[in-house]
Amino acid sequence: MGVMDELIELHEEHVPGLLRLCRQADWPDYGEQELTLLVRQGRFFGYQNISGDIISCIGLFLFGGLSSIGLVIVDKDYKRLGLGRRMVRACLSRTDENTAIRLCSTTEGLPLYEKAGFHTAGSVRKYGCHSFHRIETQEDLDAELASFRKQDFQELAAADLAAFGGDRSNLLQQLISASEECVIARNNDGHLIGYGLSVQTPANLKFGPIIASSSDIAAQIVNRLAAGTQGPMRIDIPAEHTSFHDRLTEMGFHAVRAQPLMLYQKKMLPSQNGHLYALISQALG
């Protein structure tokens, strides 16, 4: 079947088409609810065939001086037609020249992104768990965990900005509303030193984002979020947090795969304080 020449912007009415592409790509964590939230928060583009079916998609998420590209899918029957290349170029043209652009690449997509001007700047590790082992709370840990309250939000958003480098406050409000639980960590002086979310997807109880001042506090946040959970769990973490990887292994998580984290050209990332221990998703960072 032929392909329509015009790249179109996708909206909520296109979510069923996006869901079909995600299922074909074997990305089971994206259901209708998750995709609707992403479409509302970002800008999605794609191509149609002559029958009007969505046969490709890409998401662009703008967070001030930092943007993320994700959910890049081309229907298996329409690969090698240059649709991925054209979609990436379209997203790049819609960002400010001073904006840093990141993405998490699949193995298949790596040559496409390298040709478009991206370079590998790290990696993201996906971990899964089917049998969670609760770890003991450290008595000397200067942190008290509590459920999120509305009055915590400004501190939470500030901590997220310092860790991620882009303003995700609007997205975070939506994520907290849709989460199973949101946990806040405060030190003995009452200062917010971390937070974490758990979200139930069609395939997993997913943890992220997790912002924390240390790997021990990040581990205790996961410990709290996973308590009493039966069923599969997932967390995606920056590869540089090796001590956090060790704590996850203690809790029964196992490494599934590592994927390249890529940046566009030589643009510098906004300032980050190293407190990002788990991503919202590979699409959003």
ABEGO torsion letter per residue (X at the ends): XBBBABBBBBBAAAAAAAAAAAAAAGBAABBAAAAAAAAAABBBBBBBBAAGBBABBBBBBBBEABBBBBGBBBBAAABGAGAAAAAAAAAAAABBAABBBBBBBBAAAAAAAAAAGBBBAEBBBBBBBABBBBBBBBAABBBBBBBBBAAAAAAAAAAAAAAAGBBAAAAAAAAAAABABBBBBBBAAGBBAEBBBBBBBAABBBBOBBBBABAAAAAAAAAAAABGBBEBBBBBBBAABAAAAAAAAAAGBBBABBBBBBBBEABBBBBBAGABABBABAAAX
